[in-house]
């Protein structure tokens, strides 16, 4: 039988490089120096990923969870991941990884399995801090997520389903995304990447090319390919400090039920709104700061603490940054008139 020959010069050259039946030398139009440069670039990429995996890998742990039902979490060994952030055993992970647990064990890359306890939980950001009983653990270096750029190389390290120190690399696809947590609040400035993640990667670090943790992997969209999310490390820093000091995150609280309310263009112009909506008060909890300040059902809040608000999420954003116990000015529309109220949010 007569052998078939390729008519593609690139294929012929590749085959010749691996010993296949083709002509000698690179194909016409393919510069050998360009091919060498591509190989050097690939080597640089590989070296960066390898270096980060070797530096950060020892600080990434598998978190094994026993639920209050007495059964182990789905996935059993390595049901979630975490990253050690201090040498004395504080580990950062996701809220949904350790939620409802009555027993935790942390598996290290050196083969040790150590008991751990929950320090604090924050469902609003899907973050949790746990602490390993035995200190002297390798700790990761935290970076700065405020200066990330779309297209930047990032690496995720985790322990999905018990497979230790699994590494995935990709790029930042988008910044400033919003992701709704289990508590219903929006998590702002979420990092979107194309890094391949599995459920067991939850709680593991997202790392830049210099080995600094710039996010905590929190979720992936099922039935979609190449989309995953991480909580930015600058958000995480504040949450961690609250959890370590107070075992919970203190947020300002008004005590109202609210919903967005569309307004017409004329009213939007009058109130100097950026969006054609305000926040309507639909209920007020008894004894809450809102009632004491004179807020009423049907009031339309369009500015809180000097910030325009067009949705409940906007109001949550303002309250998340507002210290409890500090007076806040609310600008509302009531029966066609603009009214300003002084309200003191409490810790909620």
Legacy VTK file of the C-alpha trace (Angstrom):
# vtk DataFile Version 3.0
C-alpha trace
ASCII
DATASET POLYDATA
POINTS 348 float
0.000 0.000 0.000
1.346 3.422 -0.939
2.111 5.568 2.103
0.239 8.833 2.548
2.313 11.959 2.909
1.241 15.083 4.727
0.834 18.236 2.676
1.076 20.484 5.719
4.678 21.732 6.204
4.150 22.456 9.924
2.954 18.898 10.574
5.861 17.540 8.531
8.348 19.499 10.636
6.782 18.444 13.952
6.853 14.820 12.811
10.496 15.164 11.861
11.304 16.533 15.337
9.763 13.471 16.998
11.131 11.003 14.495
8.165 10.797 12.129
8.288 10.464 8.323
8.831 13.957 7.024
11.437 16.179 5.485
14.313 17.787 7.342
14.378 21.181 9.020
11.611 23.635 9.836
8.905 24.243 7.224
9.076 27.140 4.890
7.816 30.313 6.528
8.486 29.094 10.090
11.441 30.901 11.646
13.473 28.588 13.884
14.451 31.533 16.129
10.750 32.342 16.629
10.121 28.739 17.631
12.974 28.958 20.128
11.540 32.174 21.562
8.139 30.505 21.960
9.825 27.633 23.794
11.593 30.104 26.093
8.301 31.843 26.858
6.666 28.537 27.641
9.556 27.663 29.909
9.138 30.979 31.745
5.444 30.287 32.221
6.168 26.789 33.467
8.893 27.997 35.800
6.533 30.564 37.329
3.828 27.970 37.990
6.324 25.436 39.361
7.913 28.004 41.666
4.549 29.133 43.036
3.383 25.541 43.563
6.556 24.719 45.476
6.451 27.884 47.596
2.738 28.027 48.420
1.848 24.319 48.275
3.000 23.475 51.831
0.658 26.132 53.269
-2.404 24.680 51.511
-4.351 22.148 53.559
-7.192 19.708 53.091
-10.082 20.243 55.510
-11.991 17.142 56.537
-15.387 17.918 58.036
-17.721 15.908 60.258
-21.225 17.320 60.193
-23.557 17.489 63.167
-25.568 14.644 61.693
-22.637 12.413 62.596
-21.748 11.768 58.977
-18.730 13.066 57.152
-19.229 15.780 54.597
-19.834 14.730 50.977
-16.503 13.912 49.435
-15.152 12.675 52.759
-11.394 13.076 52.779
-10.439 16.479 51.444
-14.006 17.827 51.322
-12.600 21.356 51.220
-9.365 23.305 51.088
-7.780 26.056 53.135
-4.623 28.104 53.384
-2.533 28.755 56.492
-2.134 32.511 56.997
-0.116 32.571 60.248
2.597 30.227 61.552
0.629 29.641 64.775
-2.100 27.760 62.962
-4.791 30.172 61.695
-6.267 28.787 58.478
-8.530 30.646 56.061
-11.244 28.785 54.174
-14.853 29.098 52.977
-17.855 29.365 55.252
-19.702 26.709 53.275
-16.819 24.256 53.787
-17.072 24.229 57.600
-20.694 25.292 58.095
-22.518 23.060 60.576
-19.422 21.053 61.470
-18.889 19.403 64.829
-15.424 18.107 64.038
-12.566 19.298 61.845
-9.275 17.764 60.835
-6.641 19.429 58.718
-4.340 17.346 56.526
-0.948 18.859 55.730
1.337 18.163 52.797
3.874 16.564 55.153
1.381 13.805 55.939
0.201 15.062 59.321
-3.507 15.142 60.187
-4.299 17.580 62.999
-7.515 18.542 64.788
-8.825 22.062 64.289
-11.559 24.279 65.680
-13.692 27.037 64.180
-12.598 30.529 65.165
-15.267 32.491 63.314
-17.692 32.350 60.408
-18.957 34.998 58.005
-21.670 33.753 55.651
-21.972 37.229 54.096
-18.567 36.775 52.406
-18.438 32.952 52.461
-15.292 33.105 54.588
-14.257 31.292 57.757
-11.200 31.112 59.983
-10.249 27.895 61.748
-7.235 27.163 63.940
-5.062 24.080 64.040
-4.163 22.960 67.561
-0.495 22.427 66.700
1.369 25.561 65.647
4.586 25.960 63.668
2.892 25.634 60.269
4.138 27.055 56.953
2.182 30.224 56.197
1.397 31.824 52.858
2.183 35.455 52.052
-0.859 37.674 51.459
-0.764 40.042 48.493
-2.753 43.070 47.325
-5.877 42.542 45.237
-6.466 46.233 44.477
-3.888 46.308 41.689
-4.857 43.191 39.743
-5.344 43.399 35.985
-7.438 41.431 33.533
-5.231 38.904 31.739
-2.857 38.512 34.697
-1.523 34.999 35.348
-3.055 33.371 38.429
-2.669 29.946 39.995
-5.155 28.078 42.178
-3.951 25.450 44.621
-6.273 23.125 46.475
-7.045 19.614 47.593
-10.100 18.628 45.541
-11.647 15.369 46.705
-8.501 14.372 48.580
-6.039 14.885 45.725
-3.291 16.770 47.521
-1.877 20.049 46.211
-3.668 20.128 42.891
-2.513 23.095 40.805
-4.535 24.907 38.126
-3.294 27.919 36.184
-5.080 30.516 34.106
-5.730 34.221 33.847
-7.993 36.799 35.433
-11.020 37.052 33.160
-12.765 39.996 34.858
-12.621 42.158 37.969
-15.293 43.858 40.034
-17.861 41.084 39.727
-20.598 40.706 42.348
-21.506 37.298 43.731
-24.441 36.640 46.055
-23.522 34.711 49.196
-25.654 32.183 51.046
-26.821 34.960 53.392
-28.285 36.888 50.468
-25.753 39.710 50.604
-23.680 40.603 47.587
-19.933 40.069 47.753
-18.375 42.936 45.810
-15.175 43.131 43.758
-15.108 39.378 43.199
-12.306 38.089 40.959
-13.431 36.041 37.940
-10.902 33.662 36.400
-10.753 30.860 33.864
-8.865 28.618 36.297
-10.226 25.069 36.377
-11.710 24.370 39.810
-13.446 21.439 41.446
-15.778 21.565 44.480
-12.931 20.468 46.752
-10.921 23.550 45.727
-13.284 25.723 47.787
-11.318 27.661 50.387
-7.981 27.241 48.644
-5.820 30.200 47.614
-5.678 32.040 44.325
-2.065 33.123 43.912
-0.216 35.516 41.611
3.006 34.708 39.765
5.097 35.920 42.721
3.486 33.449 45.114
1.290 35.948 46.956
-2.284 35.034 47.832
-4.605 37.487 46.081
-7.913 35.656 46.576
-9.773 32.764 48.182
-11.524 30.437 45.746
-15.176 30.354 46.612
-17.403 29.110 43.812
-17.762 27.971 40.264
-20.775 28.105 37.985
-21.964 24.629 37.154
-22.991 23.898 33.553
-20.595 26.669 32.448
-17.031 26.121 31.355
-14.081 28.230 32.381
-15.786 30.446 34.972
-14.721 30.497 38.610
-14.663 33.103 41.358
-12.467 34.190 44.249
-12.973 36.551 47.169
-10.313 39.301 46.894
-7.697 39.143 49.629
-8.167 42.799 50.593
-11.783 42.039 51.512
-10.558 38.958 53.326
-8.067 40.870 55.487
-10.824 42.886 57.161
-13.047 39.844 57.632
-10.192 37.832 59.148
-9.359 40.581 61.655
-13.003 40.722 62.740
-13.282 36.952 63.063
-10.043 36.580 65.015
-10.840 39.440 67.404
-14.606 39.036 67.804
-15.370 35.580 66.335
-17.855 37.264 63.982
-18.030 40.233 61.649
-19.705 43.275 63.143
-21.879 45.119 60.639
-24.148 48.120 61.004
-27.852 47.265 61.207
-30.993 49.386 60.687
-33.782 46.882 61.282
-35.878 47.380 58.167
-37.306 45.270 55.404
-36.890 46.952 52.043
-37.257 46.549 48.311
-36.253 48.549 45.214
-38.874 50.977 43.934
-38.716 52.389 40.383
-39.148 56.141 40.006
-39.960 58.199 36.939
-37.432 60.298 35.088
-38.711 63.538 36.596
-38.272 62.298 40.155
-34.916 60.789 39.260
-33.740 64.198 38.081
-35.160 65.928 41.163
-33.376 63.563 43.553
-30.182 63.611 41.454
-30.186 59.834 41.147
-27.787 57.814 39.002
-30.356 55.031 38.599
-34.157 55.156 38.145
-34.880 53.476 41.491
-34.857 54.067 45.245
-35.201 51.827 48.305
-38.724 51.518 49.696
-39.180 50.674 53.391
-41.727 47.860 53.597
-41.349 46.858 57.255
-39.675 48.048 60.453
-38.625 45.755 63.280
-39.879 46.645 66.718
-37.260 48.418 68.807
-34.837 48.689 65.861
-32.785 51.841 65.130
-35.028 52.647 62.144
-38.143 52.998 64.299
-36.351 55.068 66.937
-35.119 57.432 64.218
-38.652 58.003 62.916
-38.438 55.974 59.719
-41.878 54.857 58.483
-43.267 52.240 56.138
-43.504 53.635 52.638
-40.536 55.965 53.041
-38.278 56.016 49.985
-34.575 56.077 50.864
-32.428 57.601 48.135
-29.287 58.523 50.061
-27.601 56.910 53.066
-24.470 58.229 54.733
-23.913 60.543 51.793
-24.096 57.721 49.234
-26.897 57.348 46.695
-28.756 54.060 47.026
-30.951 52.487 44.357
-31.263 48.952 45.721
-31.087 46.911 48.907
-27.625 45.794 47.814
-26.519 49.440 47.645
-27.773 49.947 51.200
-25.923 46.811 52.342
-22.711 48.151 50.796
-23.014 51.387 52.755
-23.803 49.579 56.005
-20.940 47.117 55.563
-18.504 50.042 55.683
-20.319 52.033 58.354
-19.215 51.651 61.997
-21.996 50.542 64.340
-22.807 53.275 66.838
-21.925 56.121 64.485
-24.774 58.408 63.414
-25.799 58.129 59.769
-27.821 60.608 57.747
-30.705 59.160 55.718
-32.311 61.226 52.944
-35.797 59.981 52.186
-38.828 60.953 50.125
-42.036 60.996 52.172
-45.369 62.115 50.694
-43.585 64.059 47.986
-41.274 65.898 50.376
-37.582 65.348 50.998
-36.849 64.551 54.662
-33.502 64.038 56.372
-33.264 61.719 59.375
-30.414 60.991 61.764
-30.145 57.277 62.542
-27.628 55.360 64.644
-27.112 51.844 63.277
-26.350 49.183 65.838
-24.232 46.086 65.529
-26.242 43.423 63.773
LINES 1 349
348 0 1 2 3 4 5 6 7 8 9 10 11 12 13 14 15 16 17 18 19 20 21 22 23 24 25 26 27 28 29 30 31 32 33 34 35 36 37 38 39 40 41 42 43 44 45 46 47 48 49 50 51 52 53 54 55 56 57 58 59 60 61 62 63 64 65 66 67 68 69 70 71 72 73 74 75 76 77 78 79 80 81 82 83 84 85 86 87 88 89 90 91 92 93 94 95 96 97 98 99 100 101 102 103 104 105 106 107 108 109 110 111 112 113 114 115 116 117 118 119 120 121 122 123 124 125 126 127 128 129 130 131 132 133 134 135 136 137 138 139 140 141 142 143 144 145 146 147 148 149 150 151 152 153 154 155 156 157 158 159 160 161 162 163 164 165 166 167 168 169 170 171 172 173 174 175 176 177 178 179 180 181 182 183 184 185 186 187 188 189 190 191 192 193 194 195 196 197 198 199 200 201 202 203 204 205 206 207 208 209 210 211 212 213 214 215 216 217 218 219 220 221 222 223 224 225 226 227 228 229 230 231 232 233 234 235 236 237 238 239 240 241 242 243 244 245 246 247 248 249 250 251 252 253 254 255 256 257 258 259 260 261 262 263 264 265 266 267 268 269 270 271 272 273 274 275 276 277 278 279 280 281 282 283 284 285 286 287 288 289 290 291 292 293 294 295 296 297 298 299 300 301 302 303 304 305 306 307 308 309 310 311 312 313 314 315 316 317 318 319 320 321 322 323 324 325 326 327 328 329 330 331 332 333 334 335 336 337 338 339 340 341 342 343 344 345 346 347
